[in-house]
């Protein structure tokens, strides 16, 4: 599960930086920036749902204060 989460974080960061690259390169005149940022939002939402499912099915155990 740890490697899946790390892969999602790497993909989210790659999408974020590709959006920045397209914004600078295209001067905001193309749709590539919007597409890259849409992918980033979708990946972030998928990661959030994956974490919720992992907690629900017991793949992720809470730790910290009170445990």
HTML snippet that shows the backbone in 3Dmol.js (N, CA, C, O; Angstrom):
<script src="https://3Dmol.org/build/3Dmol-min.js"></script>
<div id="view" style="width:600px;height:400px;position:relative"></div>
<script>
const pdb = `
ATOM      1  N   UNK A   1       0.834  -1.196   0.000  1.00  0.00           N
ATOM      2  CA  UNK A   1       0.000   0.000   0.000  1.00  0.00           C
ATOM      3  C   UNK A   1       0.880   1.260   0.000  1.00  0.00           C
ATOM      4  O   UNK A   1       0.546   2.270  -0.621  1.00  0.00           O
ATOM      5  N   UNK A   2       2.005   1.172   0.709  1.00  0.00           N
ATOM      6  CA  UNK A   2       2.894   2.330   0.796  1.00  0.00           C
ATOM      7  C   UNK A   2       3.415   2.731  -0.585  1.00  0.00           C
ATOM      8  O   UNK A   2       3.497   3.917  -0.905  1.00  0.00           O
ATOM      9  N   UNK A   3       3.762   1.740  -1.391  1.00  0.00           N
ATOM     10  CA  UNK A   3       4.315   2.028  -2.715  1.00  0.00           C
ATOM     11  C   UNK A   3       3.250   2.584  -3.667  1.00  0.00           C
ATOM     12  O   UNK A   3       3.551   3.398  -4.540  1.00  0.00           O
ATOM     13  N   UNK A   4       2.034   2.147  -3.494  1.00  0.00           N
ATOM     14  CA  UNK A   4       0.942   2.672  -4.322  1.00  0.00           C
ATOM     15  C   UNK A   4       0.708   4.144  -4.000  1.00  0.00           C
ATOM     16  O   UNK A   4       0.526   4.958  -4.905  1.00  0.00           O
ATOM     17  N   UNK A   5       0.713   4.486  -2.716  1.00  0.00           N
ATOM     18  CA  UNK A   5       0.528   5.883  -2.301  1.00  0.00           C
ATOM     19  C   UNK A   5       1.683   6.739  -2.810  1.00  0.00           C
ATOM     20  O   UNK A   5       1.461   7.841  -3.312  1.00  0.00           O
ATOM     21  N   UNK A   6       2.909   6.245  -2.685  1.00  0.00           N
ATOM     22  CA  UNK A   6       4.063   6.995  -3.182  1.00  0.00           C
ATOM     23  C   UNK A   6       3.999   7.179  -4.697  1.00  0.00           C
ATOM     24  O   UNK A   6       4.368   8.236  -5.211  1.00  0.00           O
ATOM     25  N   UNK A   7       3.534   6.159  -5.411  1.00  0.00           N
ATOM     26  CA  UNK A   7       3.386   6.287  -6.861  1.00  0.00           C
ATOM     27  C   UNK A   7       2.354   7.361  -7.210  1.00  0.00           C
ATOM     28  O   UNK A   7       2.558   8.143  -8.138  1.00  0.00           O
ATOM     29  N   UNK A   8       1.253   7.398  -6.469  1.00  0.00           N
ATOM     30  CA  UNK A   8       0.245   8.431  -6.698  1.00  0.00           C
ATOM     31  C   UNK A   8       0.814   9.819  -6.437  1.00  0.00           C
ATOM     32  O   UNK A   8       0.557  10.747  -7.203  1.00  0.00           O
ATOM     33  N   UNK A   9       1.584   9.970  -5.365  1.00  0.00           N
ATOM     34  CA  UNK A   9       2.171  11.274  -5.042  1.00  0.00           C
ATOM     35  C   UNK A   9       3.137  11.714  -6.137  1.00  0.00           C
ATOM     36  O   UNK A   9       3.153  12.886  -6.515  1.00  0.00           O
ATOM     37  N   UNK A  10       3.941  10.787  -6.647  1.00  0.00           N
ATOM     38  CA  UNK A  10       4.866  11.116  -7.734  1.00  0.00           C
ATOM     39  C   UNK A  10       4.097  11.529  -8.982  1.00  0.00           C
ATOM     40  O   UNK A  10       4.472  12.496  -9.646  1.00  0.00           O
ATOM     41  N   UNK A  11       3.032  10.813  -9.308  1.00  0.00           N
ATOM     42  CA  UNK A  11       2.219  11.170 -10.477  1.00  0.00           C
ATOM     43  C   UNK A  11       1.543  12.524 -10.294  1.00  0.00           C
ATOM     44  O   UNK A  11       1.449  13.299 -11.246  1.00  0.00           O
ATOM     45  N   UNK A  12       1.075  12.817  -9.092  1.00  0.00           N
ATOM     46  CA  UNK A  12       0.446  14.111  -8.816  1.00  0.00           C
ATOM     47  C   UNK A  12       1.457  15.237  -8.993  1.00  0.00           C
ATOM     48  O   UNK A  12       1.151  16.259  -9.606  1.00  0.00           O
ATOM     49  N   UNK A  13       2.657  15.051  -8.459  1.00  0.00           N
ATOM     50  CA  UNK A  13       3.693  16.075  -8.606  1.00  0.00           C
ATOM     51  C   UNK A  13       4.111  16.241 -10.065  1.00  0.00           C
ATOM     52  O   UNK A  13       4.338  17.363 -10.517  1.00  0.00           O
ATOM     53  N   UNK A  14       4.215  15.136 -10.806  1.00  0.00           N
ATOM     54  CA  UNK A  14       4.567  15.223 -12.223  1.00  0.00           C
ATOM     55  C   UNK A  14       3.502  15.990 -13.000  1.00  0.00           C
ATOM     56  O   UNK A  14       3.829  16.795 -13.872  1.00  0.00           O
ATOM     57  N   UNK A  15       2.254  15.749 -12.694  1.00  0.00           N
ATOM     58  CA  UNK A  15       1.169  16.465 -13.359  1.00  0.00           C
ATOM     59  C   UNK A  15       1.180  17.948 -12.993  1.00  0.00           C
ATOM     60  O   UNK A  15       0.922  18.805 -13.839  1.00  0.00           O
ATOM     61  N   UNK A  16       1.477  18.240 -11.748  1.00  0.00           N
ATOM     62  CA  UNK A  16       1.548  19.635 -11.302  1.00  0.00           C
ATOM     63  C   UNK A  16       2.660  20.376 -12.040  1.00  0.00           C
ATOM     64  O   UNK A  16       2.448  21.488 -12.524  1.00  0.00           O
ATOM     65  N   UNK A  17       3.833  19.774 -12.130  1.00  0.00           N
ATOM     66  CA  UNK A  17       4.937  20.438 -12.809  1.00  0.00           C
ATOM     67  C   UNK A  17       4.749  20.486 -14.319  1.00  0.00           C
ATOM     68  O   UNK A  17       5.239  21.414 -14.963  1.00  0.00           O
ATOM     69  N   UNK A  18       4.053  19.510 -14.902  1.00  0.00           N
ATOM     70  CA  UNK A  18       3.772  19.603 -16.334  1.00  0.00           C
ATOM     71  C   UNK A  18       2.781  20.739 -16.602  1.00  0.00           C
ATOM     72  O   UNK A  18       2.880  21.418 -17.624  1.00  0.00           O
ATOM     73  N   UNK A  19       1.837  20.948 -15.701  1.00  0.00           N
ATOM     74  CA  UNK A  19       0.931  22.091 -15.835  1.00  0.00           C
ATOM     75  C   UNK A  19       1.681  23.409 -15.770  1.00  0.00           C
ATOM     76  O   UNK A  19       1.392  24.333 -16.530  1.00  0.00           O
ATOM     77  N   UNK A  20       2.651  23.496 -14.855  1.00  0.00           N
ATOM     78  CA  UNK A  20       3.478  24.706 -14.759  1.00  0.00           C
ATOM     79  C   UNK A  20       4.297  24.897 -16.030  1.00  0.00           C
ATOM     80  O   UNK A  20       4.406  26.011 -16.542  1.00  0.00           O
ATOM     81  N   UNK A  21       4.868  23.816 -16.534  1.00  0.00           N
ATOM     82  CA  UNK A  21       5.659  23.883 -17.774  1.00  0.00           C
ATOM     83  C   UNK A  21       4.810  24.385 -18.935  1.00  0.00           C
ATOM     84  O   UNK A  21       5.229  25.275 -19.675  1.00  0.00           O
ATOM     85  N   UNK A  22       3.607  23.811 -19.098  1.00  0.00           N
ATOM     86  CA  UNK A  22       2.737  24.231 -20.195  1.00  0.00           C
ATOM     87  C   UNK A  22       2.269  25.665 -20.021  1.00  0.00           C
ATOM     88  O   UNK A  22       2.099  26.386 -21.004  1.00  0.00           O
ATOM     89  N   UNK A  23       2.061  26.083 -18.794  1.00  0.00           N
ATOM     90  CA  UNK A  23       1.635  27.464 -18.541  1.00  0.00           C
ATOM     91  C   UNK A  23       2.720  28.436 -18.971  1.00  0.00           C
ATOM     92  O   UNK A  23       2.427  29.450 -19.605  1.00  0.00           O
ATOM     93  N   UNK A  24       3.969  28.141 -18.633  1.00  0.00           N
ATOM     94  CA  UNK A  24       5.073  29.024 -19.000  1.00  0.00           C
ATOM     95  C   UNK A  24       5.359  28.956 -20.493  1.00  0.00           C
ATOM     96  O   UNK A  24       5.577  29.987 -21.130  1.00  0.00           O
ATOM     97  N   UNK A  25       5.361  27.758 -21.055  1.00  0.00           N
ATOM     98  CA  UNK A  25       5.726  27.588 -22.460  1.00  0.00           C
ATOM     99  C   UNK A  25       4.669  28.138 -23.412  1.00  0.00           C
ATOM    100  O   UNK A  25       5.000  28.795 -24.399  1.00  0.00           O
ATOM    101  N   UNK A  26       3.408  27.874 -23.119  1.00  0.00           N
ATOM    102  CA  UNK A  26       2.324  28.272 -24.038  1.00  0.00           C
ATOM    103  C   UNK A  26       1.747  29.634 -23.707  1.00  0.00           C
ATOM    104  O   UNK A  26       0.845  30.102 -24.401  1.00  0.00           O
ATOM    105  N   UNK A  27       2.241  30.280 -22.668  1.00  0.00           N
ATOM    106  CA  UNK A  27       1.749  31.596 -22.250  1.00  0.00           C
ATOM    107  C   UNK A  27       0.251  31.575 -21.931  1.00  0.00           C
ATOM    108  O   UNK A  27      -0.421  32.601 -22.039  1.00  0.00           O
ATOM    109  N   UNK A  28      -0.266  30.420 -21.542  1.00  0.00           N
ATOM    110  CA  UNK A  28      -1.667  30.309 -21.174  1.00  0.00           C
ATOM    111  C   UNK A  28      -2.624  30.287 -22.345  1.00  0.00           C
ATOM    112  O   UNK A  28      -3.828  30.458 -22.155  1.00  0.00           O
ATOM    113  N   UNK A  29      -2.120  30.079 -23.557  1.00  0.00           N
ATOM    114  CA  UNK A  29      -2.990  30.106 -24.740  1.00  0.00           C
ATOM    115  C   UNK A  29      -3.496  28.737 -25.166  1.00  0.00           C
ATOM    116  O   UNK A  29      -4.334  28.649 -26.064  1.00  0.00           O
ATOM    117  N   UNK A  30      -3.016  27.680 -24.554  1.00  0.00           N
ATOM    118  CA  UNK A  30      -3.489  26.358 -24.964  1.00  0.00           C
ATOM    119  C   UNK A  30      -4.256  25.701 -23.823  1.00  0.00           C
ATOM    120  O   UNK A  30      -4.282  26.201 -22.699  1.00  0.00           O
ATOM    121  N   UNK A  31      -4.871  24.582 -24.136  1.00  0.00           N
ATOM    122  CA  UNK A  31      -5.666  23.852 -23.146  1.00  0.00           C
ATOM    123  C   UNK A  31      -4.830  22.814 -22.402  1.00  0.00           C
ATOM    124  O   UNK A  31      -5.353  22.117 -21.532  1.00  0.00           O
ATOM    125  N   UNK A  32      -3.542  22.698 -22.728  1.00  0.00           N
ATOM    126  CA  UNK A  32      -2.711  21.682 -22.095  1.00  0.00           C
ATOM    127  C   UNK A  32      -2.543  21.923 -20.605  1.00  0.00           C
ATOM    128  O   UNK A  32      -2.449  20.970 -19.831  1.00  0.00           O
ATOM    129  N   UNK A  33      -2.504  23.175 -20.194  1.00  0.00           N
ATOM    130  CA  UNK A  33      -2.384  23.482 -18.766  1.00  0.00           C
ATOM    131  C   UNK A  33      -3.624  23.005 -18.022  1.00  0.00           C
ATOM    132  O   UNK A  33      -3.520  22.381 -16.966  1.00  0.00           O
ATOM    133  N   UNK A  34      -4.772  23.294 -18.565  1.00  0.00           N
ATOM    134  CA  UNK A  34      -6.030  22.887 -17.932  1.00  0.00           C
ATOM    135  C   UNK A  34      -6.119  21.366 -17.877  1.00  0.00           C
ATOM    136  O   UNK A  34      -6.578  20.808 -16.881  1.00  0.00           O
ATOM    137  N   UNK A  35      -5.691  20.701 -18.924  1.00  0.00           N
ATOM    138  CA  UNK A  35      -5.723  19.240 -18.959  1.00  0.00           C
ATOM    139  C   UNK A  35      -4.803  18.639 -17.896  1.00  0.00           C
ATOM    140  O   UNK A  35      -5.178  17.691 -17.206  1.00  0.00           O
ATOM    141  N   UNK A  36      -3.598  19.196 -17.771  1.00  0.00           N
ATOM    142  CA  UNK A  36      -2.639  18.686 -16.784  1.00  0.00           C
ATOM    143  C   UNK A  36      -3.158  18.901 -15.366  1.00  0.00           C
ATOM    144  O   UNK A  36      -3.013  18.022 -14.517  1.00  0.00           O
ATOM    145  N   UNK A  37      -3.751  20.039 -15.105  1.00  0.00           N
ATOM    146  CA  UNK A  37      -4.275  20.304 -13.765  1.00  0.00           C
ATOM    147  C   UNK A  37      -5.535  19.493 -13.482  1.00  0.00           C
ATOM    148  O   UNK A  37      -5.802  19.146 -12.331  1.00  0.00           O
ATOM    149  N   UNK A  38      -6.304  19.191 -14.507  1.00  0.00           N
ATOM    150  CA  UNK A  38      -7.466  18.318 -14.327  1.00  0.00           C
ATOM    151  C   UNK A  38      -7.014  16.908 -13.962  1.00  0.00           C
ATOM    152  O   UNK A  38      -7.626  16.255 -13.117  1.00  0.00           O
ATOM    153  N   UNK A  39      -5.954  16.445 -14.593  1.00  0.00           N
ATOM    154  CA  UNK A  39      -5.393  15.129 -14.263  1.00  0.00           C
ATOM    155  C   UNK A  39      -4.910  15.135 -12.818  1.00  0.00           C
ATOM    156  O   UNK A  39      -5.103  14.155 -12.099  1.00  0.00           O
ATOM    157  N   UNK A  40      -4.280  16.235 -12.382  1.00  0.00           N
ATOM    158  CA  UNK A  40      -3.785  16.322 -11.011  1.00  0.00           C
ATOM    159  C   UNK A  40      -4.924  16.240 -10.010  1.00  0.00           C
ATOM    160  O   UNK A  40      -4.817  15.542  -9.002  1.00  0.00           O
ATOM    161  N   UNK A  41      -6.005  16.941 -10.277  1.00  0.00           N
ATOM    162  CA  UNK A  41      -7.153  16.907  -9.370  1.00  0.00           C
ATOM    163  C   UNK A  41      -7.763  15.508  -9.337  1.00  0.00           C
ATOM    164  O   UNK A  41      -8.134  15.019  -8.270  1.00  0.00           O
ATOM    165  N   UNK A  42      -7.868  14.869 -10.486  1.00  0.00           N
ATOM    166  CA  UNK A  42      -8.424  13.505 -10.542  1.00  0.00           C
ATOM    167  C   UNK A  42      -7.536  12.521  -9.781  1.00  0.00           C
ATOM    168  O   UNK A  42      -8.043  11.660  -9.063  1.00  0.00           O
ATOM    169  N   UNK A  43      -6.225  12.642  -9.932  1.00  0.00           N
ATOM    170  CA  UNK A  43      -5.308  11.773  -9.200  1.00  0.00           C
ATOM    171  C   UNK A  43      -5.390  12.016  -7.695  1.00  0.00           C
ATOM    172  O   UNK A  43      -5.337  11.072  -6.907  1.00  0.00           O
ATOM    173  N   UNK A  44      -5.518  13.270  -7.302  1.00  0.00           N
ATOM    174  CA  UNK A  44      -5.633  13.591  -5.876  1.00  0.00           C
ATOM    175  C   UNK A  44      -6.915  13.008  -5.286  1.00  0.00           C
ATOM    176  O   UNK A  44      -6.906  12.466  -4.180  1.00  0.00           O
ATOM    177  N   UNK A  45      -8.000  13.119  -6.018  1.00  0.00           N
ATOM    178  CA  UNK A  45      -9.268  12.547  -5.565  1.00  0.00           C
ATOM    179  C   UNK A  45      -9.177  11.022  -5.482  1.00  0.00           C
ATOM    180  O   UNK A  45      -9.673  10.417  -4.531  1.00  0.00           O
ATOM    181  N   UNK A  46      -8.545  10.407  -6.477  1.00  0.00           N
ATOM    182  CA  UNK A  46      -8.377   8.951  -6.468  1.00  0.00           C
ATOM    183  C   UNK A  46      -7.510   8.509  -5.288  1.00  0.00           C
ATOM    184  O   UNK A  46      -7.793   7.486  -4.665  1.00  0.00           O
ATOM    185  N   UNK A  47      -6.467   9.263  -4.977  1.00  0.00           N
ATOM    186  CA  UNK A  47      -5.618   8.938  -3.830  1.00  0.00           C
ATOM    187  C   UNK A  47      -6.402   9.052  -2.533  1.00  0.00           C
ATOM    188  O   UNK A  47      -6.270   8.196  -1.658  1.00  0.00           O
ATOM    189  N   UNK A  48      -7.208  10.082  -2.393  1.00  0.00           N
ATOM    190  CA  UNK A  48      -8.032  10.260  -1.200  1.00  0.00           C
ATOM    191  C   UNK A  48      -8.990   9.082  -1.032  1.00  0.00           C
ATOM    192  O   UNK A  48      -9.118   8.537   0.065  1.00  0.00           O
ATOM    193  N   UNK A  49      -9.658   8.692  -2.108  1.00  0.00           N
ATOM    194  CA  UNK A  49     -10.579   7.558  -2.046  1.00  0.00           C
ATOM    195  C   UNK A  49      -9.848   6.253  -1.754  1.00  0.00           C
ATOM    196  O   UNK A  49     -10.361   5.394  -1.036  1.00  0.00           O
ATOM    197  N   UNK A  50      -8.642   6.106  -2.314  1.00  0.00           N
ATOM    198  CA  UNK A  50      -7.832   4.927  -2.042  1.00  0.00           C
ATOM    199  C   UNK A  50      -7.449   4.853  -0.563  1.00  0.00           C
ATOM    200  O   UNK A  50      -7.492   3.780   0.038  1.00  0.00           O
ATOM    201  N   UNK A  51      -7.081   5.979   0.014  1.00  0.00           N
ATOM    202  CA  UNK A  51      -6.740   6.005   1.438  1.00  0.00           C
ATOM    203  C   UNK A  51      -7.953   5.689   2.307  1.00  0.00           C
ATOM    204  O   UNK A  51      -7.832   4.971   3.299  1.00  0.00           O
ATOM    205  N   UNK A  52      -9.119   6.216   1.944  1.00  0.00           N
ATOM    206  CA  UNK A  52     -10.336   5.898   2.687  1.00  0.00           C
ATOM    207  C   UNK A  52     -10.664   4.411   2.595  1.00  0.00           C
ATOM    208  O   UNK A  52     -11.029   3.789   3.592  1.00  0.00           O
ATOM    209  N   UNK A  53     -10.535   3.847   1.407  1.00  0.00           N
ATOM    210  CA  UNK A  53     -10.812   2.416   1.228  1.00  0.00           C
ATOM    211  C   UNK A  53      -9.792   1.569   1.987  1.00  0.00           C
ATOM    212  O   UNK A  53     -10.149   0.552   2.582  1.00  0.00           O
ATOM    213  N   UNK A  54      -8.542   1.979   1.969  1.00  0.00           N
ATOM    214  CA  UNK A  54      -7.510   1.246   2.701  1.00  0.00           C
ATOM    215  C   UNK A  54      -7.766   1.251   4.196  1.00  0.00           C
ATOM    216  O   UNK A  54      -7.546   0.242   4.866  1.00  0.00           O
ATOM    217  N   UNK A  55      -8.223   2.365   4.722  1.00  0.00           N
ATOM    218  CA  UNK A  55      -8.560   2.441   6.139  1.00  0.00           C
ATOM    219  C   UNK A  55      -9.784   1.584   6.451  1.00  0.00           C
ATOM    220  O   UNK A  55      -9.813   0.875   7.456  1.00  0.00           O
ATOM    221  N   UNK A  56     -10.788   1.653   5.588  1.00  0.00           N
ATOM    222  CA  UNK A  56     -12.026   0.905   5.799  1.00  0.00           C
ATOM    223  C   UNK A  56     -11.776  -0.607   5.799  1.00  0.00           C
ATOM    224  O   UNK A  56     -12.345  -1.333   6.614  1.00  0.00           O
ATOM    225  N   UNK A  57     -10.926  -1.075   4.886  1.00  0.00           N
ATOM    226  CA  UNK A  57     -10.660  -2.507   4.772  1.00  0.00           C
ATOM    227  C   UNK A  57      -9.513  -2.984   5.661  1.00  0.00           C
ATOM    228  O   UNK A  57      -9.138  -4.155   5.614  1.00  0.00           O
ATOM    229  N   UNK A  58      -8.964  -2.092   6.459  1.00  0.00           N
ATOM    230  CA  UNK A  58      -7.937  -2.482   7.412  1.00  0.00           C
ATOM    231  C   UNK A  58      -6.536  -2.570   6.856  1.00  0.00           C
ATOM    232  O   UNK A  58      -5.646  -3.107   7.516  1.00  0.00           O
ATOM    233  N   UNK A  59      -6.317  -2.061   5.667  1.00  0.00           N
ATOM    234  CA  UNK A  59      -4.976  -2.072   5.081  1.00  0.00           C
ATOM    235  C   UNK A  59      -4.092  -0.982   5.677  1.00  0.00           C
ATOM    236  O   UNK A  59      -2.865  -1.079   5.651  1.00  0.00           O
ATOM    237  N   UNK A  60      -4.729   0.054   6.213  1.00  0.00           N
ATOM    238  CA  UNK A  60      -4.021   1.162   6.845  1.00  0.00           C
ATOM    239  C   UNK A  60      -4.466   1.213   8.298  1.00  0.00           C
ATOM    240  O   UNK A  60      -5.658   1.289   8.595  1.00  0.00           O
ATOM    241  N   UNK A  61      -3.497   1.171   9.191  1.00  0.00           N
ATOM    242  CA  UNK A  61      -3.801   1.213  10.631  1.00  0.00           C
ATOM    243  C   UNK A  61      -3.461   2.600  11.176  1.00  0.00           C
ATOM    244  O   UNK A  61      -2.390   3.129  10.879  1.00  0.00           O
ATOM    245  N   UNK A  62      -4.349   3.192  11.961  1.00  0.00           N
ATOM    246  CA  UNK A  62      -4.033   4.489  12.567  1.00  0.00           C
ATOM    247  C   UNK A  62      -2.991   4.332  13.664  1.00  0.00           C
ATOM    248  O   UNK A  62      -2.914   3.288  14.313  1.00  0.00           O
ATOM    249  N   UNK A  63      -2.204   5.352  13.865  1.00  0.00           N
ATOM    250  CA  UNK A  63      -1.253   5.369  14.966  1.00  0.00           C
ATOM    251  C   UNK A  63      -1.084   6.810  15.439  1.00  0.00           C
ATOM    252  O   UNK A  63      -1.450   7.751  14.735  1.00  0.00           O
ATOM    253  N   UNK A  64      -0.539   6.969  16.610  1.00  0.00           N
ATOM    254  CA  UNK A  64      -0.348   8.312  17.141  1.00  0.00           C
ATOM    255  C   UNK A  64      -0.855   8.417  18.555  1.00  0.00           C
ATOM    256  O   UNK A  64      -0.751   7.476  19.343  1.00  0.00           O
ATOM    257  N   UNK A  65      -1.406   9.572  18.870  1.00  0.00           N
ATOM    258  CA  UNK A  65      -1.861   9.864  20.232  1.00  0.00           C
ATOM    259  C   UNK A  65      -3.040   8.975  20.587  1.00  0.00           C
ATOM    260  O   UNK A  65      -3.982   8.836  19.807  1.00  0.00           O
ATOM    261  N   UNK A  66      -2.984   8.371  21.774  1.00  0.00           N
ATOM    262  CA  UNK A  66      -4.088   7.574  22.249  1.00  0.00           C
ATOM    263  C   UNK A  66      -4.090   6.135  21.780  1.00  0.00           C
ATOM    264  O   UNK A  66      -5.032   5.400  22.072  1.00  0.00           O
ATOM    265  N   UNK A  67      -3.095   5.725  21.085  1.00  0.00           N
ATOM    266  CA  UNK A  67      -3.049   4.339  20.581  1.00  0.00           C
ATOM    267  C   UNK A  67      -2.103   3.511  21.395  1.00  0.00           C
ATOM    268  O   UNK A  67      -1.932   2.323  21.123  1.00  0.00           O
TER     269      UNK A  67
END
`;
const viewer = $3Dmol.createViewer("view");
viewer.addModel(pdb, "pdb");
viewer.setStyle({}, {cartoon: {color: "spectrum"}});
viewer.zoomTo();
viewer.render();
</script>
